[in-house]
Amino acid sequence: MKATELRELSAAELNQKLAELKQELFNLRFQHAVNQLENPGRIEAVKRDIARVKTVQRANELNH
């Protein structure tokens, strides 16, 4: 997900997106632990998306 798309979301939507990404990361780590993960690069992509969401949330806090 792009940062420009995240900036258009409300605070509640950002919190929901963050929760979804954290759940996905948990599931990916679990799959990785039991050797069922097909695309290990997805873990890094989800981590980056989480960082993007947190960055947009922090920018919103500083602006308001």
ChimeraX commands (.cxc) that place a marker at each C-alpha (Angstrom):
marker #1 position 0.00,0.00,0.00 radius 0.5
marker #1 position 1.31,3.43,-0.90 radius 0.5
marker #1 position 1.78,6.27,1.59 radius 0.5
marker #1 position -0.42,8.55,-0.54 radius 0.5
marker #1 position -3.29,6.09,-0.15 radius 0.5
marker #1 position -2.72,5.95,3.60 radius 0.5
marker #1 position -2.79,9.72,3.97 radius 0.5
marker #1 position -6.36,9.75,2.62 radius 0.5
marker #1 position -7.62,7.42,5.38 radius 0.5
marker #1 position -9.15,8.59,8.65 radius 0.5
marker #1 position -7.57,7.86,12.02 radius 0.5
marker #1 position -10.01,5.01,12.68 radius 0.5
marker #1 position -9.29,3.47,9.28 radius 0.5
marker #1 position -5.54,3.73,9.93 radius 0.5
marker #1 position -5.95,1.96,13.26 radius 0.5
marker #1 position -7.97,-0.79,11.58 radius 0.5
marker #1 position -5.38,-1.15,8.80 radius 0.5
marker #1 position -2.59,-1.37,11.40 radius 0.5
marker #1 position -4.44,-4.11,13.28 radius 0.5
marker #1 position -4.99,-6.06,10.04 radius 0.5
marker #1 position -1.32,-5.78,9.09 radius 0.5
marker #1 position -0.15,-6.89,12.54 radius 0.5
marker #1 position -2.45,-9.92,12.34 radius 0.5
marker #1 position -1.11,-10.74,8.87 radius 0.5
marker #1 position 2.46,-10.45,10.14 radius 0.5
marker #1 position 1.66,-12.79,13.02 radius 0.5
marker #1 position 0.19,-15.34,10.59 radius 0.5
marker #1 position 3.17,-15.06,8.24 radius 0.5
marker #1 position 5.63,-15.57,11.11 radius 0.5
marker #1 position 3.66,-18.59,12.27 radius 0.5
marker #1 position 3.69,-20.08,8.76 radius 0.5
marker #1 position 7.42,-19.39,8.53 radius 0.5
marker #1 position 8.03,-21.19,11.83 radius 0.5
marker #1 position 6.28,-24.34,10.62 radius 0.5
marker #1 position 7.93,-24.17,7.19 radius 0.5
marker #1 position 4.72,-23.52,5.25 radius 0.5
marker #1 position 5.54,-20.02,4.03 radius 0.5
marker #1 position 5.78,-19.85,0.24 radius 0.5
marker #1 position 6.91,-16.23,-0.10 radius 0.5
marker #1 position 9.27,-15.12,2.71 radius 0.5
marker #1 position 9.59,-11.69,1.10 radius 0.5
marker #1 position 6.00,-10.98,2.11 radius 0.5
marker #1 position 7.11,-10.65,5.76 radius 0.5
marker #1 position 9.36,-7.71,4.88 radius 0.5
marker #1 position 6.64,-6.12,2.75 radius 0.5
marker #1 position 4.15,-6.30,5.62 radius 0.5
marker #1 position 6.72,-4.82,8.02 radius 0.5
marker #1 position 7.21,-1.90,5.62 radius 0.5
marker #1 position 3.45,-1.38,5.36 radius 0.5
marker #1 position 3.20,-1.30,9.16 radius 0.5
marker #1 position 5.95,1.30,9.27 radius 0.5
marker #1 position 4.15,3.38,6.63 radius 0.5
marker #1 position 0.92,3.33,8.62 radius 0.5
marker #1 position 2.72,4.33,11.81 radius 0.5
marker #1 position 4.54,7.12,9.99 radius 0.5
marker #1 position 1.29,8.55,8.63 radius 0.5
marker #1 position -0.33,8.27,12.07 radius 0.5
marker #1 position 2.55,10.16,13.67 radius 0.5
marker #1 position 2.47,12.86,10.98 radius 0.5
marker #1 position -1.25,13.30,11.61 radius 0.5
marker #1 position -0.62,13.63,15.36 radius 0.5
marker #1 position 1.97,16.34,14.78 radius 0.5
marker #1 position -0.24,18.27,12.38 radius 0.5
marker #1 position -3.27,18.38,14.67 radius 0.5
marker link #1:1,2 radius 0.2
marker link #1:2,3 radius 0.2
marker link #1:3,4 radius 0.2
marker link #1:4,5 radius 0.2
marker link #1:5,6 radius 0.2
marker link #1:6,7 radius 0.2
marker link #1:7,8 radius 0.2
marker link #1:8,9 radius 0.2
marker link #1:9,10 radius 0.2
marker link #1:10,11 radius 0.2
marker link #1:11,12 radius 0.2
marker link #1:12,13 radius 0.2
marker link #1:13,14 radius 0.2
marker link #1:14,15 radius 0.2
marker link #1:15,16 radius 0.2
marker link #1:16,17 radius 0.2
marker link #1:17,18 radius 0.2
marker link #1:18,19 radius 0.2
marker link #1:19,20 radius 0.2
marker link #1:20,21 radius 0.2
marker link #1:21,22 radius 0.2
marker link #1:22,23 radius 0.2
marker link #1:23,24 radius 0.2
marker link #1:24,25 radius 0.2
marker link #1:25,26 radius 0.2
marker link #1:26,27 radius 0.2
marker link #1:27,28 radius 0.2
marker link #1:28,29 radius 0.2
marker link #1:29,30 radius 0.2
marker link #1:30,31 radius 0.2
marker link #1:31,32 radius 0.2
marker link #1:32,33 radius 0.2
marker link #1:33,34 radius 0.2
marker link #1:34,35 radius 0.2
marker link #1:35,36 radius 0.2
marker link #1:36,37 radius 0.2
marker link #1:37,38 radius 0.2
marker link #1:38,39 radius 0.2
marker link #1:39,40 radius 0.2
marker link #1:40,41 radius 0.2
marker link #1:41,42 radius 0.2
marker link #1:42,43 radius 0.2
marker link #1:43,44 radius 0.2
marker link #1:44,45 radius 0.2
marker link #1:45,46 radius 0.2
marker link #1:46,47 radius 0.2
marker link #1:47,48 radius 0.2
marker link #1:48,49 radius 0.2
marker link #1:49,50 radius 0.2
marker link #1:50,51 radius 0.2
marker link #1:51,52 radius 0.2
marker link #1:52,53 radius 0.2
marker link #1:53,54 radius 0.2
marker link #1:54,55 radius 0.2
marker link #1:55,56 radius 0.2
marker link #1:56,57 radius 0.2
marker link #1:57,58 radius 0.2
marker link #1:58,59 radius 0.2
marker link #1:59,60 radius 0.2
marker link #1:60,61 radius 0.2
marker link #1:61,62 radius 0.2
marker link #1:62,63 radius 0.2
marker link #1:63,64 radius 0.2
view
